[in-house]
Amino acid sequence: MNVVQLADAAEFLTRAEPLLLADEARHNLILGLAGTLRDQPGVYLDYGLWVVEDAGGAVGAALRTRPFNLVLAQGSDDAVALLARSIDEELPGVVGAVPEIGRFVAAHSATAEPRARQGIYALHTVKPPRRAAGRPRAATSADRPILLDWWRAFGIEALGDTEPDETQVAQNVDRKLSEAAGGIALWEDEGQPVSAVGFGSPTPTGIRIGPVYTPPEQRGRGYASALTAHVSAEQLAAGRRFCFLYTNLANPTSNKIYADIGYERVCDSVEYTFS
């Protein structure tokens, strides 16, 4: 068993995809990032790609778009531990599904603290929610100011970013508004945007939904449920086999909303920071 560090995202996917596609929803983040590195090379200029291989092929994998956290794939116990010992760079943190994330942290030399616990959910068929006042529409560049405010607020509330990186917020919104495989939908009521849902980072047969954000004063009216169901149904109708999203496990309201429209929990994911 050995760790191979690669420079080419297409080669990484060729070698790691049999492992990653065995559980596509679980690996949606690493698949989506690797696909972006391959298809849009200007988005992330500095990155690392690692595959653990034995005689039968890939048994572990990881990816990092620097300066962000390492993203860990599911792998054998030995492969995960080998990655933790072999990646020769200082990591700010790591994110991955349970239980493999715990095995990586246990084998890594730095002290780790859990920062966020999320559920990964997948949907194959939409269950229509109760009707909400208003209608959906696609966001455009004219909506950029309000989207920047909402993306910033989402980072503070859902991700614990006490001081959101303004450049990163703008890049995230602009990429969603411009990329062919992604976008942002808005729900409007009485001509005013009241909720937003992003989508993008496609995998071979699926696509990630999120962020989902409704300002506090507009909550409890079914806007987020209606818009998430609408976006998910559009993606399925366009040929996606399934949609997936992340939820904050500490927020029972959002977890119930997604379950009510057909999302099913696949696994849990934890982000750790290293000191």
Backbone hydrogen bonds, N-H to C=O, Kabsch-Sander energy under -0.5 kcal/mol:
donor,donor_aa,acceptor,acceptor_aa,energy
2,N,53,E,-2.3
4,V,51,V,-3.2
5,Q,3,V,-0.5
6,L,4,V,-0.5
6,L,49,L,-2.3
9,A,7,A,-0.5
12,F,8,D,-2.1
13,L,9,A,-2.5
14,T,10,A,-2.1
15,R,11,E,-2.4
16,A,12,F,-2.8
17,E,13,L,-2.5
19,L,16,A,-1.0
20,L,16,A,-2.3
21,L,17,E,-3.5
22,A,19,L,-0.7
23,D,20,L,-1.3
24,E,21,L,-0.7
27,H,23,D,-1.7
28,N,25,A,-1.5
31,L,27,H,-2.5
32,G,28,N,-2.4
33,L,29,L,-2.4
34,A,30,I,-2.3
35,G,31,L,-2.4
36,T,32,G,-1.9
37,L,33,L,-2.5
38,R,34,A,-2.0
39,D,35,G,-2.7
40,Q,36,T,-2.9
43,V,40,Q,-2.2
45,L,43,V,-0.5
48,G,64,R,-2.8
49,L,6,L,-0.7
50,W,62,A,-2.6
51,V,4,V,-2.3
52,V,60,G,-2.8
53,E,2,N,-2.6
53,E,51,V,-0.5
54,D,57,G,-2.3
57,G,54,D,-1.8
59,V,52,V,-3.2
60,G,52,V,-1.1
62,A,50,W,-2.2
63,L,71,V,-2.1
64,R,48,G,-2.6
65,T,69,N,-0.6
66,R,46,D,-1.4
66,R,64,R,-0.7
68,F,65,T,-2.3
70,L,93,G,-2.3
71,V,63,L,-3.4
72,L,70,L,-0.5
72,L,95,V,-2.6
73,A,61,A,-2.5
76,S,59,V,-1.8
80,V,76,S,-2.6
81,A,77,D,-2.2
82,L,78,D,-2.2
83,L,79,A,-2.2
84,A,80,V,-2.1
85,R,81,A,-1.6
86,S,82,L,-1.5
87,I,83,L,-2.0
88,D,86,S,-0.8
89,E,87,I,-1.5
94,V,272,Y,-2.0
95,V,70,L,-2.5
96,G,270,V,-1.7
98,V,268,D,-2.5
101,I,97,A,-2.5
102,G,99,P,-0.8
103,R,99,P,-1.4
104,F,100,E,-2.1
105,V,101,I,-2.3
106,A,102,G,-2.1
107,A,103,R,-1.4
108,H,104,F,-1.3
113,E,273,T,-2.4
115,R,271,E,-3.6
116,A,271,E,-1.3
118,Q,269,S,-3.3
119,G,247,T,-2.3
120,I,267,C,-2.9
121,Y,119,G,-0.6
121,Y,245,L,-2.9
122,A,264,E,-2.6
123,L,243,C,-2.7
127,K,261,I,-2.4
135,R,188,E,-2.2
137,R,186,L,-2.3
139,A,184,I,-2.9
143,D,140,T,-2.0
144,R,141,S,-1.4
147,L,143,D,-2.2
148,L,144,R,-2.6
149,D,145,P,-1.7
150,W,146,I,-2.4
151,W,147,L,-3.0
152,R,148,L,-2.1
153,A,149,D,-2.3
154,F,150,W,-2.6
155,G,151,W,-2.1
156,I,152,R,-1.8
157,E,153,A,-2.7
158,A,154,F,-3.0
159,L,154,F,-0.9
159,L,155,G,-0.8
160,G,156,I,-0.5
161,D,155,G,-2.5
162,T,160,G,-1.3
166,E,164,P,-0.8
169,V,165,D,-2.6
170,A,166,E,-2.3
171,Q,167,T,-2.4
172,N,168,Q,-2.5
173,V,169,V,-2.2
174,D,170,A,-2.8
175,R,171,Q,-2.5
176,K,172,N,-1.9
177,L,173,V,-2.2
178,S,174,D,-1.2
179,E,175,R,-2.6
182,G,179,E,-0.9
183,G,199,F,-2.3
185,A,197,V,-3.0
186,L,137,R,-3.3
187,W,195,S,-2.3
188,E,135,R,-3.2
188,E,186,L,-0.5
189,D,192,Q,-2.4
192,Q,189,D,-1.5
194,V,187,W,-3.2
195,S,187,W,-1.0
196,A,213,Y,-2.6
197,V,185,A,-2.4
198,G,211,P,-2.5
199,F,183,G,-2.1
200,G,208,R,-2.2
203,T,206,G,-2.2
207,I,242,F,-0.9
208,R,200,G,-2.0
209,I,244,F,-3.1
210,G,198,G,-3.7
213,Y,196,A,-2.6
218,Q,215,P,-2.3
219,R,216,P,-1.2
221,R,218,Q,-0.6
226,A,222,G,-2.4
227,L,223,Y,-2.6
228,T,224,A,-2.7
229,A,225,S,-2.3
230,H,226,A,-2.1
231,V,227,L,-2.8
232,S,228,T,-2.5
233,A,229,A,-2.5
234,E,230,H,-2.3
235,Q,231,V,-2.1
236,L,232,S,-2.2
237,A,233,A,-2.5
238,A,234,E,-1.4
239,G,236,L,-1.5
240,R,235,Q,-2.2
241,R,205,T,-2.9
242,F,205,T,-1.1
243,C,123,L,-2.1
244,F,207,I,-1.9
245,L,121,Y,-1.9
247,T,119,G,-2.2
249,L,117,R,-1.6
249,L,247,T,-0.7
251,N,248,N,-2.1
255,N,251,N,-1.7
256,K,252,P,-2.1
257,I,253,T,-2.3
258,Y,254,S,-2.1
259,A,255,N,-1.9
260,D,256,K,-2.4
261,I,257,I,-0.9
261,I,258,Y,-0.6
262,G,259,A,-1.3
263,Y,258,Y,-2.5
264,E,122,A,-3.1
266,V,120,I,-3.5
267,C,120,I,-1.2
269,S,118,Q,-3.5
270,V,96,G,-2.6
271,E,116,A,-2.6
272,Y,94,V,-3.1
272,Y,270,V,-0.5
273,T,113,E,-2.7
274,F,92,P,-2.5
275,S,111,T,-2.5
